[in-house]
Amino acid sequence: MKRNVWMTALLVSSALAFGACGEKEEVKNQETQTQESTTQETQTQESKPQETKTQETQTQESKPQETKTQEAQTQGTKPQETKPKESVEEGSGEFTYTFESGVLTISGKGALDQKALKACGANEVVAKAGNLQEIRLEEGVTKIGEGVFSSCKSLTSVTIPGSVTEIGEQAFNSCQSLTSVTIEEGVTKIGFAAFEYCSSLTSVTIPGSVTEIENYAFEGCSSLPSVTIPGSVTEIGNYAFNSCISLTGVTIEEGVTKVGDYAFNYCKSLPSVTIPGSVTEIGKNAFNQCESLASVTIEEGVTEIGENAFSSCKSLASVTIPGSVTEIGKSAFSSCISLTSVTFEEGVTKIGDYAFNGCKSLPSVTIPGSVTEIGKYAFSGCALTSVTIPNSGAIVGDKAFDEGVTVQQ
């Protein structure tokens, strides 16, 4: 009896357990199906944007690539077409030349520089400069470039047409046999050291079209006898005619405003010079060591005489300083050992340090009332015995006059 009851309970328990498991398994299957369905939907949703994005990306990428390729082709085609022309026109000009009996004739238009010279083949003639005696540049050339004909040692003459506006830096530098240069009307600029050390140059005419003579332009042209600076030139550059030792005639026309530093330094044969009133400044050492300079005329209008401007001009006998000059620079007339007369016009305000130092032949001097300052050693080493300074308030520097000189102020 007990056995039957136990068996019955066991069967009922197993049935319940089986039913629960069946329900749980069914729920689990339903959940699994639901998850799978959700996964499929998610995959479907994700795959769709990816496909769309891929299509859009392909569309976007293909379009710029195509445009970029077209642009690159367009940009690349233009330089290829112009490149041969640019290679010829590196010097801004195209030229042809003939060379016969030592005469080089260059024809064409534009700027003539080293690259243009090479492009036309004339560089070979210049390189073999031993046979080159004359250069003729025809109308159309607009500029002579840097160093184009420098050191052509057999070159004796050159003609520069009016179409040329600029003679470039060192263009004919050290052409030691060059005797004659013809510069036609139209040229406006003679560049830095353009004819420097052309030691045989005896003739050059600077036309009225020239406005610039740059530094060192004719330095060391030791055979040049004379030069006229037209009034169109605003400034004579520093060292422009330095050491032109044969120069006996210099004409500076009205219109020039500045004589640069060392412009005519050591032009030891120069006997006289007139500085026009248009010049406001005579630069330092401008006429220093011009040993033959006996006469200097400084016209009214000049305002400044620079340091050492006429120092060591051993032949200078007299000078008048116009009232427009406000300052006589340091050592401006120092060591002018033949100077016997100096006239200061009313208006001069400052006589610089050492201004007339060592002018051992100067016996007397009259200082105008406008002078407010006399620098140290200004008249030291002169032959003065007495001097009157009208302006009682003028500053007189240390040892401005030698001991023994009577100074009345």
Helices and strands as residue ranges (DSSP letters): H 2-88, E 94-100, E 103-112, H 114-120, H 123-127, G 129-131, E 134-137, E 141-144, E 157-160, E 166-167, E 180-183, E 189-190, E 203-205, E 212-213, E 226-229, E 235-236, E 249-252, E 258-259, E 272-275, E 281-282, E 295-298, E 304-305, E 318-321, E 327-328, E 341-344, E 350-351, E 373-374, E 386-388, E 395-396, E 406-408
